[in-house]
Amino acid sequence: MSEYLPEGKLIYDRENIGCISTISGLREAMRAQKILEAKATLCDPGHNLSVSLGEIKGVIPREEGALGIKDGSVRDIAVISRVNRPVCFVVTEIATDENGREYAVLSREKAQRMCLEHYINNLRRGDVVKARITHLESFGAFADIGCGIVALMPIDAISVSRIEHPSERFSVGMDILAVIKSIENGRITLSHKELLGTWEQNAVNFRAGETVSGTVRSVENYGAFVELAPNLAGLAESKEGVKPGQQASVYIKSIIPEKMKIKLIIIDTFNYRSAPSQPEYFCDQKHISRFLYSPECSKKVVETVFD
């Protein structure tokens, strides 16, 4: 496997399916120490996971269920919560039960340790990585960056336009890109807004005189901030009855790059909530040294420096 992927990305891979479907495939994967994936179907009272393979049963013993289970730094919920989900693993043994039937002993912990040692420990600030959203909290989104190893993306790092909850941008299971924001004491923090384009890259899609769709993000005594794109918002004149979270149709009065401002007039608002869409990325690099959000002509400099 040339790269360490978020858990669930490998399960439908043809080579993976070939390996887990037969005893010979599992033996070969064991010799090669290849990371495989299959679905966990049951967690027994001892918190051992049963895994759906082809010709034989697969078992992940409790202590092999996740990094940190052995030393108690991770709770057993990390194992229990994998039922009915894909799990990555390395085959450690083809054993025989009391009835003489062969079964595969698997280790998710070993797969995660390999991912940590050969991939995650080599990441640095500014690296762009593949990630999969695992769960959402009011303060941020958690994302798997490889083999079930999860990092936090704080809510203020998701986009330039402020949101009330990460569910406005992401849904669980969504595949995204992320930037390594910081690495402290082995804990990785992610960012996302640097991949969603600069002010100019977003503003080029709009023209003065157009009426466009937007989302009301906040209402102040001097007007309402309306998001036109995840990394672009404008200020609309005050209008009675406008509330945060509403969808809006807005008329663009003017676009002023040197002030990084878009002046709007709210035509109408309505209550409607749709599922978050897949993010549109403006970055195809594997590493970002510096992200300058503000236009060169702007007196206000908004940037992120990674290196």
C-alpha positions in Angstrom: 0.0 0.0 0.0 1.6 3.2 -1.1 -0.3 5.5 1.2 -2.1 5.3 4.5 -5.7 6.2 4.0 -8.6 7.1 6.3 -10.5 4.0 7.5 -13.1 3.0 5.1 -11.3 4.1 1.9 -9.8 0.7 1.3 -12.7 -1.6 1.8 -13.9 -1.7 -1.8 -10.4 -1.7 -3.3 -10.1 -4.7 -5.7 -6.7 -5.8 -4.2 -8.1 -5.6 -0.7 -11.1 -7.7 -1.5 -8.9 -10.3 -3.2 -6.8 -10.6 -0.1 -9.6 -10.9 2.5 -11.7 -13.3 0.5 -9.4 -16.4 0.7 -7.1 -18.0 3.2 -4.3 -17.9 0.7 -4.8 -14.2 0.2 -4.8 -13.6 4.0 -1.6 -15.7 4.4 0.1 -13.7 1.7 -1.0 -10.4 3.3 0.3 -11.6 6.6 3.7 -12.4 5.1 3.8 -8.9 3.4 2.4 -7.2 6.5 -0.1 -5.5 4.3 -2.8 -3.3 5.8 -6.3 -4.6 4.9 -9.9 -3.6 5.6 -13.2 -5.3 6.3 -16.4 -4.7 8.2 -16.6 -5.4 12.0 -19.8 -7.3 12.6 -19.8 -8.0 16.3 -18.2 -7.1 19.6 -18.4 -9.8 22.2 -18.7 -9.3 26.0 -14.9 -9.3 26.2 -14.7 -6.5 23.6 -13.1 -8.7 21.0 -14.2 -7.7 17.5 -15.5 -10.2 14.9 -14.6 -9.2 11.3 -16.4 -10.3 8.1 -13.9 -12.1 5.9 -14.4 -14.6 3.1 -13.6 -18.2 3.8 -12.7 -17.9 7.5 -13.6 -15.9 10.6 -11.5 -12.9 11.5 -11.0 -11.8 15.2 -9.4 -8.6 16.6 -8.6 -9.3 20.2 -9.6 -6.4 22.6 -6.0 -5.2 23.2 -5.4 -5.1 19.4 -8.5 -3.1 18.8 -6.9 0.4 18.9 -3.7 2.2 19.8 -3.9 3.0 23.6 -6.1 0.1 24.6 -3.2 -1.9 26.0 -1.9 0.9 28.3 -5.4 2.2 29.2 -4.9 5.6 27.6 -7.8 4.9 25.2 -11.2 3.7 26.4 -12.9 0.5 25.1 -15.5 2.7 23.3 -12.9 3.0 20.6 -13.4 -0.7 19.9 -17.1 -1.0 20.6 -17.9 1.9 18.3 -16.4 0.0 15.3 -19.2 -2.5 15.0 -20.9 -2.3 11.6 -18.0 -0.1 10.3 -14.9 -0.8 8.3 -11.8 -1.5 10.3 -8.2 -1.6 9.1 -5.9 -4.4 10.3 -2.8 -6.5 9.8 -3.1 -10.3 9.8 -0.9 -11.6 12.7 -1.8 -15.3 12.7 -3.9 -18.0 11.1 -5.0 -20.0 14.1 -7.2 -23.1 14.7 -10.1 -23.1 17.2 -11.2 -26.0 19.4 -13.2 -27.5 16.6 -10.2 -27.6 14.2 -11.5 -24.6 12.1 -9.0 -22.0 11.0 -9.6 -18.3 11.8 -7.5 -15.2 11.3 -6.1 -13.2 14.2 -6.0 -9.5 13.3 -4.5 -6.4 14.8 -5.9 -2.9 14.2 -3.4 -1.6 16.7 -0.5 -2.8 14.6 -2.0 -1.2 11.5 -2.4 2.1 13.3 1.2 1.9 14.7 2.5 1.4 11.2 0.5 4.4 10.0 1.8 6.5 12.9 5.5 5.5 12.4 5.7 5.6 8.6 3.2 8.4 7.8 1.8 10.5 10.6 5.0 11.1 12.5 6.6 12.4 9.3 3.9 15.1 8.7 4.7 18.7 9.3 2.8 22.0 9.4 1.4 23.0 6.0 1.1 19.4 4.7 -2.2 18.7 2.8 -3.7 15.4 3.8 -6.7 13.3 2.9 -9.2 13.0 5.7 -12.6 11.6 6.5 -15.1 13.2 8.9 -15.8 10.9 11.9 -17.9 13.0 14.2 -18.9 16.6 14.8 -19.0 18.7 18.0 -20.0 22.3 18.6 -16.3 23.2 18.9 -15.0 21.5 15.8 -14.9 18.5 13.5 -12.9 15.3 14.1 -11.4 13.6 11.1 -9.6 10.3 10.4 -6.2 11.1 8.8 -5.1 7.5 8.4 -6.1 4.0 9.7 -8.6 5.4 12.2 -6.2 7.9 13.8 -8.2 11.0 14.4 -7.3 14.7 14.6 -9.4 17.8 15.5 -10.3 20.6 13.2 -11.4 23.6 15.4 -14.6 25.3 14.2 -12.7 28.6 13.4 -10.3 26.7 11.1 -13.1 25.3 8.9 -13.7 28.3 6.7 -13.2 32.1 6.7 -16.9 32.7 6.9 -17.9 31.9 10.4 -20.4 29.1 11.2 -22.4 28.2 14.2 -21.7 24.4 14.0 -19.5 22.2 11.8 -22.6 20.4 10.5 -23.1 23.5 8.3 -20.0 22.4 6.4 -19.5 18.7 6.9 -21.4 15.5 7.4 -20.1 12.3 9.0 -18.3 10.1 6.5 -17.5 13.0 4.1 -14.1 12.8 2.5 -12.2 16.1 2.6 -8.7 17.6 2.4 -7.1 19.2 5.4 -4.0 21.1 6.3 -1.8 20.2 9.2 -2.2 23.3 11.4 -0.1 22.3 14.4 1.7 19.3 16.0 2.1 19.5 19.7 3.0 16.6 22.0 1.9 14.1 19.4 -1.5 15.8 18.9 -2.3 17.0 15.4 -4.7 19.9 14.8 -6.1 20.4 11.3 -7.2 23.4 9.3 -9.4 23.7 6.2 -10.0 27.3 5.2 -6.6 27.7 3.5 -7.8 25.2 0.8 -11.1 27.1 0.0 -9.5 29.9 -2.0 -8.4 33.5 -1.4 -10.8 36.5 -1.3 -10.1 37.2 -5.0 -10.5 33.6 -6.1 -13.9 33.6 -4.5 -15.0 37.2 -5.4 -14.2 36.6 -9.2 -17.4 34.5 -9.4 -19.6 37.6 -8.5 -20.4 40.9 -10.3 -22.0 44.1 -9.1 -25.6 44.3 -10.2 -26.2 40.5 -9.8 -28.7 39.0 -7.4 -27.3 35.9 -5.9 -28.0 33.3 -3.2 -26.4 33.4 0.2 -26.6 32.4 3.9 -27.1 34.9 6.7 -24.3 34.2 9.2 -24.7 37.0 11.7 -26.9 40.0 12.4 -25.5 43.2 13.9 -27.0 46.6 14.6 -25.2 47.9 11.5 -26.2 45.1 9.1 -26.1 41.4 8.4 -23.2 39.4 7.2 -24.2 37.1 4.4 -22.0 34.2 3.2 -21.7 34.0 -0.6 -19.2 31.1 -0.5 -17.4 29.4 2.4 -14.5 31.8 2.2 -16.4 34.9 1.2 -19.0 37.0 2.9 -20.5 40.5 2.4 -22.2 43.0 4.5 -25.9 43.7 3.8 -27.9 46.7 4.9 -30.1 46.1 8.0 -33.5 44.6 7.3 -36.3 43.7 9.7 -36.9 40.0 10.4 -33.5 38.7 9.2 -32.1 35.9 11.4 -28.8 34.0 11.3 -29.0 30.7 9.5 -31.6 31.9 7.0 -31.1 31.5 3.3 -31.2 34.8 1.4 -31.3 36.3 -2.1 -29.0 39.4 -2.1 -28.3 42.1 -4.6 -24.6 43.0 -5.0 -24.2 46.8 -4.8 -20.4 46.9 -5.1 -17.3 44.8 -4.8 -14.2 46.7 -3.3 -11.0 44.5 -3.4 -8.8 47.1 -1.7 -11.1 47.1 1.3 -11.9 43.4 1.0 -15.6 44.3 1.1 -18.8 43.3 -0.7 -21.8 45.5 -0.1 -25.2 43.8 -0.4 -28.9 44.5 -0.2 -31.1 41.6 1.1 -34.0 41.0 -1.3 -35.6 38.2 0.6 -34.9 35.6 3.2 -36.4 32.2 4.0 -35.9 29.2 6.3 -34.4 26.3 4.5 -31.6 23.9 5.6 -29.9 21.6 3.1 -27.3 18.9 3.6 -23.7 20.3 3.3 -22.2 19.9 -0.1 -18.7 18.5 -1.0 -16.1 21.4 -0.5 -14.6 23.0 -3.6 -10.9 23.2 -3.3 -8.6 25.8 -4.9 -5.4 24.0 -3.9 -3.7 21.0 -5.6 -0.5 21.2 -3.7 0.7 18.6 -1.2 2.2 21.3 1.0 1.4 25.0 1.7 4.1 27.3 3.1 2.0 30.5 3.2 -1.6 31.3 2.5 -2.4 34.9 1.7 -6.2 35.4 1.8 -6.3 39.1 1.3 -5.8 40.8 -2.1 -2.3 42.3 -2.8 -4.1 45.7 -3.1 -5.6 45.5 0.4 -4.1 47.4 3.3 -5.3 44.7 5.6 -3.2 41.5 5.4 -4.9 38.2 6.3 -2.5 35.3 6.0 -1.5 32.0 7.5 2.2 31.1 7.6 3.0 27.4 8.1 6.8 27.3 7.4 
